[in-house]
Amino acid sequence: MQENFSPDEQFAFNLDARDPLSKYKNKFYIPKNSKGEEIIYFCGNSLGLQPKTVAAAIDQELIDWANLGVEGHTQAKNPWLPYHELLTEKMAEIVGAKPIEVVIMNTLTANLHLMMVSFYQPTKKRHKILIESDAFPSDKFAVASQIKHHGFNPKDSIVYWQPKKGKNLLDYDDFENILKKHGQEIALVMLGSVNYYTGQFFNLKKITRLAHSYGCKVGFDCAHGAGNVNLDLHRSRADFAVWCTYKYLNSGPGSLAGCFVHERHAYNKNLNRFTGWWGHNKQTRFKMRDEFDQLPGAEGWQLSNPPILSMAAIKASLKIFKEAGMKNLINKSNKLTAYFEYLINEINNPKIKIITPSDPKQRGCQLSIQVKNSDKTLFKKLTDSGVITDWREPDVIRCAPVPLYNSYTDIFNMVKKLKNCLHE
Ligand SMILES: Cc1ncc(COP(=O)(O)O)c(C=O)c1O
């Protein structure tokens, strides 16, 4: 998308004035500095801001718990027994899945393990897992521990997709070459949807098609994709995906995670899995004596009765997404990020470089700014000036203007401060 942007402040005001989603900013608490002034928050890729409706949603459950005790499971305004079902459809819409493919449960890394129990079934010949060379550490640990659990050595069984020398982004020709070389030995391809460090958004369909053609299973960690980009999980045909709800999905620190299992596995009883009573047939769950009778679809992977207070926050947040519409959010996000990129490029300072792809199809809202000589003082100055971003070792400031609560004026002000910090 080629936009005609202009570097003056009035231009940002005009974009905000014409933005149909600008009213959503007021639905969130924007953190303030010690003087009570709103800070510029570009950290929705780490922890999303709190919707103002969350407190009431949690309060409703606290009131029902106080008034009803255990009866709340069936008598609460939103009965707790089927509470997670209130979230499924809206969440499925956000990630481009069918409701049967989605469940909210556990936390991200826990779900990743559960999925690998089912979709990583190594054999002597096919025991490798392909991941990004700079995959998020928790994913690396989870993958290595699964490999060890099956009696293999991570040194032999992890294959890395890495950037070409001197580059930051991953190239598909390298991915194809890895498959040509190791495809018959790779049991699972497990990648981020959007890489946490570079912000590169992968082509999930292309990756899945290629990996499946070599007989590999495919899973995605969508921590940085859910609520940010068009994941289109069902059509990607990935075997599974997992994500958290505390980043772009604004559901609070450590909140519950999402899990996708493609529809074609919905009724498969032969898949290995770890089980618990919440994955059991709802009609007979409380009979307590039955053999495990799995629920169809992603719900069948549930273990425990879920924490309702955390789900209440997710419910409040998803309502906002439903109202705003994922498509509209992505449209605004593309424009916000393009404007952000334009203003940073206008600074034209050799100390910084954007490493995120400039093609909007290959990124979400995050721009990763690489700082020359890994100079973290720039990040510190930026923070002191009232801009919240985050620093990721070794040399990147990650900035994520999110379309629900960031404005074009936020971007203008952020870049103005960045420019000042660079000249200090
Ligand atoms: C890409 C990615 N994967 C995994 C995790 C770990 O998530 P959790 O602590 O919720 O298991 C994170 C956390 O930020 C992440 O960004």
The ligand as a Gaussian input file, in Angstrom:
#p B3LYP/6-31G(d) Opt

LIG

0 1
 C        6.291000     -15.894000      20.842000
 C        6.063000     -16.289000      22.261000
 N        5.964000     -17.578000      22.563000
 C        5.793000     -17.996000      23.838000
 C        5.686000     -17.084000      24.873000
 C        5.502000     -17.600000      26.267000
 O        4.211000     -17.432000      26.692000
 P        3.645000     -17.975000      28.084000
 O        4.520000     -17.424000      29.154000
 O        2.281000     -17.392000      28.158000
 O        3.650000     -19.453000      28.034000
 C        5.747000     -15.723000      24.597000
 C        5.626000     -14.728000      25.664000
 O        5.754000     -13.542000      25.509000
 C        5.949000     -15.314000      23.248000
 O        6.043000     -14.023000      22.911000

